[in-house]
Amino acid sequence: MSSQPHDPARLPPAWRGEPTRHRRKPLRWLRGRVTPAGDYGFFGPDAVAWRVWMYPTSAVCGFSRSVVIEELDPFLVAAVDRTGKIYRDPRARYDHTLAYFSTVIVGDSETVVKSAEVLVKIHATQGRGIEPVSGLPYDANNPDSQLWILLTAWHSILYCYENLGPGPLTDEEDREYWAQCAIAAQLQTCDPAKVPRSRDGVRAYFEEVRPRLAASETTQAAMRYLLEPRHIYPPYPRILRPGGWALNRIFRAANLSTIPHWQRDLADLRQSWLVDVLVRPLARLIFRLVAANDRVKLVLLAWISPSAAPVLAPALRHVPPERPETTTPAAAFARWAVPTPLEVRAAVEAGTARHLTLGD
């Protein structure tokens, strides 16, 4: 494992110790110089994953949907409840998590592999304990837990893109999307071979894990809390505040309309079929208006996730990278002398991993 210190400029601000609340100035990303990325990372602007993840449904509804559904895993919700950060500072937690996934999609290879190392260390320090109902130990770096997180995120982003955005992918695009998900799996501790490569495979995965999902009072409280936009989005700009309540209601209803009824039943989340039907066209219109201009998208994403803005700005302002090329995770880990997630996990277990200083 490399002993070289990381270049702080190549890590998301959330992991450089800069508080989220001090960085909510989205308009500044429209002006001035943007630092180019080193390369196109693992996908590039022509990739299906890039197109789907960069659509505004991702940050507003897709990612919110994923963090809500994730709580149905008893071991994950135990880790989340133990830290208490979703209640203490939900906006920062949402910001940091969204920054990581944004980095994987559009960040350069150096930033991505170094961020992956940081993520494993964060999970090692904050994601271990005993699940109170079963009495069994949990570990956020467990490969099966990481697979659940990966697939709920990638599935939710795609599902909201298709149902609240431009519409379904073609069969060929769908296969490409899930092949790119398997590439992203190499940035976590899960096994890329277990990532489904098709829509049917994803459905089979969720049917397979369904018997292991549960909703305790803790789970239901977490899901209800995270479903509320006012908890995870910052206060609206002054010009939008008069309509802020309505926007929150629309986004909450749109998000909930995409969650399967069996998951809603577990979480005790209720919404009529009529609201499900009526809210989707309204949400599509809002997202279509935002998506029409990349600079509007950048302001929206920088407002929701200021930690992701330095990674998203070069992509949305069409600033060419220093090296207009893509690479593979294996080549990037080797090039930048960064250990793979599994190597980091082993080093943590052995007590030989480098010390990690976290931000907010």
PyMOL commands that set and color helices and strands:
alter all, ss='L'
color gray80, all
select helices_A, chain A and resi 8-10+13-15+20-22+26-30+48-53+57-70+74-83+85-88+90-106+109-126+143-164+171-185+192-194+199-212+217-227+229-232+238-257+261-267+273-291+294-304+309-316+329-335+341-350
alter helices_A, ss='H'
color red, helices_A
select strands_A, chain A and resi 128-130+137-139
alter strands_A, ss='S'
color yellow, strands_A
deselect
rebuild
show_as cartoon
